[in-house]
């Protein structure tokens, strides 16, 4: 991240998150997505679901020995910004 913006590039030792969503929820999401700037209730709930899922996995990463602690802690600030944007 540079100047508050996420940049594309190679990262080593970064945590990988598993963001599973059942097929039914994917179909519901497609039906309920809006092209407008205003978020639908379903979009808000879906975003919260993903943030909560990432938060849970982030907590688990902090227990791992082989994960770069610096990368996990850096991601914490990104996660906080995502939570604020809800």
DRENPA-321881 format. One record per residue: x, y, z of N, C-alpha, C in turn; residue in three letters; residue number from 1. Coordinates in steps of 0.1 Angstrom, whole numbers, padded with zeros to 4 digits. Example, Ala and Ser with C-alpha at 12.3 -4.5 7.8 and 13.67 -1.06 7.14 Angstrom:
REM DRENPA-321881
<node n_u="0132" n_v="-0057" n_w="0078" ca_u="0123" ca_v="-0045" ca_w="0078" c_u="0132" c_v="-0033" c_w="0078" res="ALA" n="1"/>
<node n_u="0128" n_v="-0022" n_w="0071" ca_u="0137" ca_v="-0011" ca_w="0071" c_u="0129" c_v="0000" c_w="0079" res="SER" n="2"/>
***
This chain:
REM DRENPA-321881
<node n_u="0009" n_v="-0012" n_w="0000" ca_u="0000" ca_v="0000" ca_w="0000" c_u="0009" c_v="0012" c_w="0000" res="UNK" n="1"/>
<node n_u="0006" n_v="0022" n_w="-0009" ca_u="0014" ca_v="0034" ca_w="-0010" c_u="0004" c_v="0046" c_w="-0010" res="UNK" n="2"/>
<node n_u="0006" n_v="0056" n_w="-0002" ca_u="-0003" ca_v="0067" ca_w="-0002" c_u="-0017" c_v="0064" c_w="0000" res="UNK" n="3"/>
<node n_u="-0020" n_v="0053" n_w="0008" ca_u="-0034" ca_v="0049" ca_w="0011" c_u="-0040" c_v="0041" c_w="-0001" res="UNK" n="4"/>
<node n_u="-0033" n_v="0038" n_w="-0011" ca_u="-0038" ca_v="0030" ca_w="-0022" c_u="-0032" c_v="0017" c_w="-0023" res="UNK" n="5"/>
<node n_u="-0039" n_v="0007" n_w="-0027" ca_u="-0034" ca_v="-0007" ca_w="-0029" c_u="-0027" c_v="-0007" c_w="-0042" res="UNK" n="6"/>
<node n_u="-0015" n_v="-0013" n_w="-0043" ca_u="-0008" ca_v="-0014" ca_w="-0055" c_u="-0006" c_v="-0028" c_w="-0059" res="UNK" n="7"/>
<node n_u="-0006" n_v="-0031" n_w="-0072" ca_u="-0004" ca_v="-0044" ca_w="-0078" c_u="0011" c_v="-0047" c_w="-0077" res="UNK" n="8"/>
<node n_u="0014" n_v="-0060" n_w="-0073" ca_u="0028" ca_v="-0064" ca_w="-0073" c_u="0030" c_v="-0077" c_w="-0066" res="UNK" n="9"/>
<node n_u="0042" n_v="-0082" n_w="-0066" ca_u="0045" ca_v="-0095" ca_w="-0060" c_u="0046" c_v="-0094" c_w="-0045" res="UNK" n="10"/>
<node n_u="0040" n_v="-0103" n_w="-0038" ca_u="0041" ca_v="-0103" ca_w="-0023" c_u="0045" c_v="-0117" c_w="-0019" res="UNK" n="11"/>
<node n_u="0055" n_v="-0118" n_w="-0011" ca_u="0059" ca_v="-0131" ca_w="-0005" c_u="0055" c_v="-0132" c_w="0009" res="UNK" n="12"/>
<node n_u="0050" n_v="-0144" n_w="0013" ca_u="0047" ca_v="-0146" ca_w="0027" c_u="0034" c_v="-0140" c_w="0032" res="UNK" n="13"/>
<node n_u="0026" n_v="-0136" n_w="0022" ca_u="0013" ca_v="-0130" ca_w="0025" c_u="0002" c_v="-0141" c_w="0028" res="UNK" n="14"/>
<node n_u="-0007" n_v="-0138" n_w="0037" ca_u="-0017" ca_v="-0148" ca_w="0040" c_u="-0027" c_v="-0150" c_w="0028" res="UNK" n="15"/>
<node n_u="-0032" n_v="-0161" n_w="0026" ca_u="-0042" ca_v="-0164" ca_w="0016" c_u="-0055" c_v="-0167" c_w="0023" res="UNK" n="16"/>
<node n_u="-0065" n_v="-0160" n_w="0018" ca_u="-0078" ca_v="-0162" ca_w="0025" c_u="-0088" c_v="-0170" c_w="0016" res="UNK" n="17"/>
<node n_u="-0096" n_v="-0179" n_w="0023" ca_u="-0105" ca_v="-0187" ca_w="0016" c_u="-0119" c_v="-0181" c_w="0018" res="UNK" n="18"/>
<node n_u="-0125" n_v="-0176" n_w="0007" ca_u="-0138" ca_v="-0169" ca_w="0008" c_u="-0148" c_v="-0177" c_w="0001" res="UNK" n="19"/>
<node n_u="-0154" n_v="-0187" n_w="0009" ca_u="-0164" ca_v="-0196" ca_w="0003" c_u="-0177" c_v="-0190" c_w="0004" res="UNK" n="20"/>
<node n_u="-0185" n_v="-0193" n_w="-0006" ca_u="-0199" ca_v="-0188" ca_w="-0007" c_u="-0207" c_v="-0199" c_w="-0014" res="UNK" n="21"/>
<node n_u="-0217" n_v="-0204" n_w="-0007" ca_u="-0225" ca_v="-0215" ca_w="-0013" c_u="-0232" c_v="-0210" c_w="-0026" res="UNK" n="22"/>
<node n_u="-0233" n_v="-0220" n_w="-0036" ca_u="-0238" ca_v="-0217" ca_w="-0049" c_u="-0252" c_v="-0209" c_w="-0048" res="UNK" n="23"/>
<node n_u="-0260" n_v="-0212" n_w="-0039" ca_u="-0273" ca_v="-0205" ca_w="-0038" c_u="-0271" c_v="-0191" c_w="-0035" res="UNK" n="24"/>
<node n_u="-0261" n_v="-0188" n_w="-0026" ca_u="-0259" ca_v="-0174" ca_w="-0022" c_u="-0253" c_v="-0166" c_w="-0034" res="UNK" n="25"/>
<node n_u="-0245" n_v="-0173" n_w="-0042" ca_u="-0239" ca_v="-0167" ca_w="-0054" c_u="-0250" c_v="-0163" c_w="-0063" res="UNK" n="26"/>
<node n_u="-0259" n_v="-0172" n_w="-0065" ca_u="-0271" ca_v="-0169" ca_w="-0074" c_u="-0279" c_v="-0158" c_w="-0068" res="UNK" n="27"/>
<node n_u="-0282" n_v="-0158" n_w="-0055" ca_u="-0289" ca_v="-0147" ca_w="-0049" c_u="-0282" c_v="-0134" c_w="-0050" res="UNK" n="28"/>
<node n_u="-0269" n_v="-0134" n_w="-0049" ca_u="-0261" ca_v="-0122" ca_w="-0050" c_u="-0262" c_v="-0116" c_w="-0064" res="UNK" n="29"/>
<node n_u="-0261" n_v="-0125" n_w="-0074" ca_u="-0262" ca_v="-0120" ca_w="-0088" c_u="-0276" c_v="-0114" c_w="-0090" res="UNK" n="30"/>
<node n_u="-0286" n_v="-0120" n_w="-0085" ca_u="-0300" ca_v="-0114" ca_w="-0087" c_u="-0302" c_v="-0101" c_w="-0079" res="UNK" n="31"/>
<node n_u="-0294" n_v="-0099" n_w="-0068" ca_u="-0297" ca_v="-0088" ca_w="-0059" c_u="-0286" c_v="-0077" c_w="-0061" res="UNK" n="32"/>
<node n_u="-0277" n_v="-0078" n_w="-0070" ca_u="-0267" ca_v="-0068" ca_w="-0072" c_u="-0273" c_v="-0056" c_w="-0079" res="UNK" n="33"/>
<node n_u="-0269" n_v="-0044" n_w="-0075" ca_u="-0274" ca_v="-0032" ca_w="-0081" c_u="-0263" c_v="-0025" c_w="-0089" res="UNK" n="34"/>
<node n_u="-0267" n_v="-0019" n_w="-0100" ca_u="-0257" ca_v="-0012" ca_w="-0108" c_u="-0255" c_v="0002" c_w="-0103" res="UNK" n="35"/>
<node n_u="-0264" n_v="0007" n_w="-0094" ca_u="-0263" ca_v="0020" ca_w="-0089" c_u="-0253" c_v="0021" c_w="-0078" res="UNK" n="36"/>
<node n_u="-0249" n_v="0033" n_w="-0074" ca_u="-0239" ca_v="0035" ca_w="-0064" c_u="-0245" c_v="0032" c_w="-0050" res="UNK" n="37"/>
<node n_u="-0258" n_v="0032" n_w="-0049" ca_u="-0264" ca_v="0029" ca_w="-0036" c_u="-0264" c_v="0014" c_w="-0034" res="UNK" n="38"/>
<node n_u="-0259" n_v="0009" n_w="-0023" ca_u="-0258" ca_v="-0005" ca_w="-0020" c_u="-0272" c_v="-0010" c_w="-0015" res="UNK" n="39"/>
<node n_u="-0275" n_v="-0022" n_w="-0020" ca_u="-0288" ca_v="-0029" ca_w="-0015" c_u="-0285" c_v="-0035" c_w="-0002" res="UNK" n="40"/>
<node n_u="-0296" n_v="-0038" n_w="0005" ca_u="-0294" ca_v="-0045" ca_w="0018" c_u="-0286" c_v="-0058" c_w="0017" res="UNK" n="41"/>
<node n_u="-0289" n_v="-0065" n_w="0006" ca_u="-0283" ca_v="-0078" ca_w="0003" c_u="-0268" c_v="-0076" c_w="0001" res="UNK" n="42"/>
<node n_u="-0264" n_v="-0065" n_w="-0006" ca_u="-0250" ca_v="-0062" ca_w="-0009" c_u="-0243" c_v="-0059" c_w="0004" res="UNK" n="43"/>
<node n_u="-0249" n_v="-0052" n_w="0013" ca_u="-0244" ca_v="-0048" ca_w="0026" c_u="-0241" c_v="-0061" c_w="0034" res="UNK" n="44"/>
<node n_u="-0251" n_v="-0070" n_w="0034" ca_u="-0250" ca_v="-0082" ca_w="0042" c_u="-0239" c_v="-0091" c_w="0037" res="UNK" n="45"/>
<node n_u="-0238" n_v="-0092" n_w="0023" ca_u="-0228" ca_v="-0100" ca_w="0017" c_u="-0214" c_v="-0094" c_w="0020" res="UNK" n="46"/>
<node n_u="-0212" n_v="-0081" n_w="0019" ca_u="-0200" ca_v="-0075" ca_w="0023" c_u="-0196" c_v="-0078" c_w="0037" res="UNK" n="47"/>
<node n_u="-0205" n_v="-0077" n_w="0046" ca_u="-0203" ca_v="-0079" ca_w="0060" c_u="-0199" c_v="-0094" c_w="0062" res="UNK" n="48"/>
<node n_u="-0205" n_v="-0103" n_w="0055" ca_u="-0202" ca_v="-0117" ca_w="0056" c_u="-0187" c_v="-0119" c_w="0052" res="UNK" n="49"/>
<node n_u="-0183" n_v="-0113" n_w="0041" ca_u="-0169" ca_v="-0115" ca_w="0037" c_u="-0159" c_v="-0109" c_w="0046" res="UNK" n="50"/>
<node n_u="-0162" n_v="-0097" n_w="0052" ca_u="-0154" ca_v="-0091" ca_w="0061" c_u="-0153" c_v="-0099" c_w="0074" res="UNK" n="51"/>
<node n_u="-0164" n_v="-0104" n_w="0079" ca_u="-0164" ca_v="-0113" ca_w="0091" c_u="-0156" c_v="-0126" c_w="0088" res="UNK" n="52"/>
<node n_u="-0157" n_v="-0132" n_w="0076" ca_u="-0149" ca_v="-0144" ca_w="0073" c_u="-0134" c_v="-0141" c_w="0072" res="UNK" n="53"/>
<node n_u="-0131" n_v="-0129" n_w="0067" ca_u="-0117" ca_v="-0125" ca_w="0066" c_u="-0111" c_v="-0123" c_w="0080" res="UNK" n="54"/>
<node n_u="-0120" n_v="-0116" n_w="0089" ca_u="-0115" ca_v="-0113" ca_w="0102" c_u="-0113" c_v="-0126" c_w="0110" res="UNK" n="55"/>
<node n_u="-0121" n_v="-0136" n_w="0108" ca_u="-0120" ca_v="-0149" ca_w="0115" c_u="-0107" c_v="-0156" c_w="0111" res="UNK" n="56"/>
<node n_u="-0104" n_v="-0156" n_w="0098" ca_u="-0092" ca_v="-0162" ca_w="0093" c_u="-0079" c_v="-0154" c_w="0097" res="UNK" n="57"/>
<node n_u="-0081" n_v="-0141" n_w="0098" ca_u="-0070" ca_v="-0133" ca_w="0102" c_u="-0066" c_v="-0137" c_w="0116" res="UNK" n="58"/>
<node n_u="-0076" n_v="-0139" n_w="0125" ca_u="-0073" ca_v="-0143" ca_w="0139" c_u="-0066" c_v="-0156" c_w="0139" res="UNK" n="59"/>
<node n_u="-0070" n_v="-0166" n_w="0130" ca_u="-0063" ca_v="-0179" ca_w="0129" c_u="-0049" c_v="-0177" c_w="0125" res="UNK" n="60"/>
<node n_u="-0046" n_v="-0168" n_w="0115" ca_u="-0033" ca_v="-0166" ca_w="0110" c_u="-0023" c_v="-0162" c_w="0121" res="UNK" n="61"/>
<node n_u="-0028" n_v="-0154" n_w="0130" ca_u="-0019" ca_v="-0149" ca_w="0141" c_u="-0014" c_v="-0161" c_w="0149" res="UNK" n="62"/>
<node n_u="-0020" n_v="-0172" n_w="0148" ca_u="-0015" ca_v="-0184" ca_w="0156" c_u="-0005" c_v="-0192" c_w="0148" res="UNK" n="63"/>
<node n_u="-0004" n_v="-0190" n_w="0135" ca_u="0005" ca_v="-0198" ca_w="0127" c_u="0019" c_v="-0194" c_w="0128" res="UNK" n="64"/>
<node n_u="0028" n_v="-0204" n_w="0128" ca_u="0043" ca_v="-0201" ca_w="0129" c_u="0049" c_v="-0197" c_w="0115" res="UNK" n="65"/>
<node n_u="0044" n_v="-0203" n_w="0104" ca_u="0050" ca_v="-0202" ca_w="0091" c_u="0045" c_v="-0190" c_w="0083" res="UNK" n="66"/>
<node n_u="0036" n_v="-0182" n_w="0089" ca_u="0030" ca_v="-0170" ca_w="0082" c_u="0039" c_v="-0158" c_w="0086" res="UNK" n="67"/>
<node n_u="0042" n_v="-0149" n_w="0077" ca_u="0049" ca_v="-0137" ca_w="0080" c_u="0041" c_v="-0128" c_w="0089" res="UNK" n="68"/>
<node n_u="0045" n_v="-0126" n_w="0101" ca_u="0037" ca_v="-0118" ca_w="0111" c_u="0036" c_v="-0104" c_w="0106" res="UNK" n="69"/>
<node n_u="0046" n_v="-0099" n_w="0099" ca_u="0046" ca_v="-0085" ca_w="0094" c_u="0035" c_v="-0083" c_w="0084" res="UNK" n="70"/>
<node n_u="0034" n_v="-0093" n_w="0075" ca_u="0023" ca_v="-0093" ca_w="0064" c_u="0009" c_v="-0093" c_w="0070" res="UNK" n="71"/>
<node n_u="0008" n_v="-0102" n_w="0080" ca_u="-0005" ca_v="-0103" ca_w="0087" c_u="-0009" c_v="-0090" c_w="0094" res="UNK" n="72"/>
<node n_u="0001" n_v="-0084" n_w="0101" ca_u="-0002" ca_v="-0072" ca_w="0108" c_u="-0005" c_v="-0060" c_w="0098" res="UNK" n="73"/>
<node n_u="0002" n_v="-0060" n_w="0087" ca_u="0000" ca_v="-0050" ca_w="0077" c_u="-0014" c_v="-0052" c_w="0072" res="UNK" n="74"/>
<node n_u="-0019" n_v="-0064" n_w="0070" ca_u="-0032" ca_v="-0066" ca_w="0065" c_u="-0043" c_v="-0062" c_w="0075" res="UNK" n="75"/>
<node n_u="-0039" n_v="-0062" n_w="0087" ca_u="-0049" ca_v="-0057" ca_w="0097" c_u="-0053" c_v="-0043" c_w="0094" res="UNK" n="76"/>
<node n_u="-0044" n_v="-0034" n_w="0090" ca_u="-0048" ca_v="-0020" ca_w="0087" c_u="-0057" c_v="-0020" c_w="0075" res="UNK" n="77"/>
<node n_u="-0055" n_v="-0028" n_w="0065" ca_u="-0063" ca_v="-0029" ca_w="0053" c_u="-0077" c_v="-0034" c_w="0057" res="UNK" n="78"/>
<node n_u="-0078" n_v="-0044" n_w="0066" ca_u="-0090" ca_v="-0049" ca_w="0071" c_u="-0098" c_v="-0039" c_w="0078" res="UNK" n="79"/>
<node n_u="-0092" n_v="-0031" n_w="0086" ca_u="-0099" ca_v="-0020" ca_w="0094" c_u="-0105" c_v="-0010" c_w="0084" res="UNK" n="80"/>
<node n_u="-0098" n_v="-0006" n_w="0073" ca_u="-0103" ca_v="0003" ca_w="0064" c_u="-0115" c_v="-0003" c_w="0056" res="UNK" n="81"/>
<node n_u="-0114" n_v="-0016" n_w="0053" ca_u="-0126" ca_v="-0022" ca_w="0047" c_u="-0138" c_v="-0022" c_w="0056" res="UNK" n="82"/>
<node n_u="-0136" n_v="-0025" n_w="0069" ca_u="-0147" ca_v="-0025" ca_w="0078" c_u="-0153" c_v="-0011" c_w="0080" res="UNK" n="83"/>
<node n_u="-0145" n_v="0000" n_w="0079" ca_u="-0150" ca_v="0013" ca_w="0080" c_u="-0158" c_v="0017" c_w="0067" res="UNK" n="84"/>
<node n_u="-0155" n_v="0011" n_w="0056" ca_u="-0162" ca_v="0015" ca_w="0044" c_u="-0176" c_v="0009" c_w="0042" res="UNK" n="85"/>
<node n_u="-0180" n_v="0001" n_w="0052" ca_u="-0193" ca_v="-0006" ca_w="0051" c_u="-0204" c_v="0005" c_w="0051" res="UNK" n="86"/>
***
